[in-house]
Amino acid sequence: MLESRSSQYVVDGKDLYHKGKDYILQKVPLKEEIMEILRTMHEEACGGHFSHDIMLRKIMLTGFT
């Protein structure tokens, strides 16, 4: 099972990327980056208190997975 899922990921230097069904690579954030990403999404001009789905969509649009 691990081998079949590993084809969905690419390592570039120290960064890990997930390859989506559309073959677009999205960076997998480090644990240390997650809180900064959430803070940035919350405090930006269009930020605020959104549902889980909307926040996840916003984060993915910035290139993270």
matplotlib code that plots the C-alpha trace (Angstrom):
import matplotlib.pyplot as plt

x = [0.0, 2.8, 4.4, 1.2, 0.7, 4.4, 3.9, 1.6, 4.5, 7.7, 10.7, 12.5, 15.4, 13.9, 10.4, 7.7, 5.0, 1.8, 0.8, -2.9, -5.1, -4.4, -0.7, -0.3, 2.2, 1.2, 3.7, 3.0, 3.7, 6.0, 4.4, 6.1, 4.5, 0.9, 0.1, 1.6, -0.4, -3.6, -2.8, -2.1, -5.3, -7.3, -5.8, -5.5, -7.9, -10.5, -9.8, -12.1, -14.0, -15.0, -16.0, -13.4, -14.1, -13.7, -10.5, -9.0, -9.9, -8.2, -5.1, -5.0, -5.3, -2.1, -0.2, -0.3, -2.0]
y = [0.0, 2.4, 1.9, 2.6, 5.9, 6.9, 7.6, 10.5, 12.3, 14.0, 15.2, 18.3, 19.1, 19.5, 20.0, 17.3, 17.8, 15.9, 15.2, 15.6, 13.9, 16.9, 16.3, 19.7, 19.6, 21.1, 21.6, 19.6, 22.1, 21.3, 21.2, 24.5, 26.1, 25.1, 27.7, 30.5, 29.4, 29.4, 32.8, 34.3, 32.9, 34.2, 37.7, 38.5, 41.1, 38.4, 36.4, 35.7, 32.8, 30.4, 26.8, 24.0, 23.4, 27.1, 27.5, 24.3, 25.5, 28.8, 27.1, 24.8, 27.7, 29.1, 26.0, 23.9, 20.6]
z = [0.0, 0.8, -2.6, -4.4, -2.5, -2.8, -6.5, -5.5, -3.9, -5.1, -3.1, -4.3, -2.0, 1.5, 0.2, -0.2, -2.9, -3.5, -7.1, -7.7, -10.2, -12.5, -12.1, -10.4, -7.5, -4.2, -1.4, 1.8, 4.6, 7.5, 11.0, 11.7, 8.7, 9.4, 12.0, 9.9, 6.9, 9.0, 10.5, 7.1, 5.6, 8.6, 8.7, 4.9, 3.3, 2.5, 5.6, 8.4, 10.1, 7.4, 7.4, 7.2, 3.5, 2.5, 4.5, 3.0, -0.5, 0.1, 1.4, -1.5, -4.0, -2.5, -3.6, -0.4, 0.1]

ax = plt.figure().add_subplot(projection="3d")
ax.plot(x, y, z, "-o")
ax.set_aspect("equal")
plt.show()
